[in-house]
Amino acid sequence: MKYQCLGYFNQEKMDALPKEEIDAIMLKCRHHLEELHRSGHMLMDAGVAQEVKTLQRVNGKIQIDDSRLADSKKMLGSSFIIEARDMEEAIQIASMHPTVQVSDGEQLGWEIEIRPIDYFEMRE
């Protein structure tokens, strides 16, 4: 079975750090990402840019908004797809991700959401 994992962070806390400190934290992530890729369970990994457009149908027309969905201090930072036997194994695999392995992420609000995928197609 395939699972989509979404990595979130707290925008305010990340923005409060100098670029050099963010770069140093991101460097710590590399080893964990490489290990996860070598596991053979990672099907797709993508860092997500912060530019957001939301689309919604309103009164029969598509409305485009430049802002992210409000209310949340959480920002989407990564998306990856893994393959696992069940949710328990998906949790074990996702726990290899830097989001929960790099200790600096704790104070920056890093977290992962795991969702089973009902349909997945990879085109070449």
Number of C-alpha atoms within 10 A of each C-alpha: 14 21 26 22 23 20 23 20 22 19 18 13 12 17 11 10 12 9 11 9 11 14 12 10 16 14 11 15 18 13 12 19 18 13 13 19 17 10 11 10 16 19 14 13 15 11 11 14 9 11 8 12 11 12 11 11 9 9 7 7 8 11 11 12 12 10 10 14 11 7 6 9 12 16 18 19 20 17 18 18 23 23 19 19 10 12 15 9 12 23 16 11 17 26 15 18 24 26 26 18 16 16 13 16 19 13 11 19 18 23 20 22 13 18 14 17 14 8 8 11 5 6 4 3
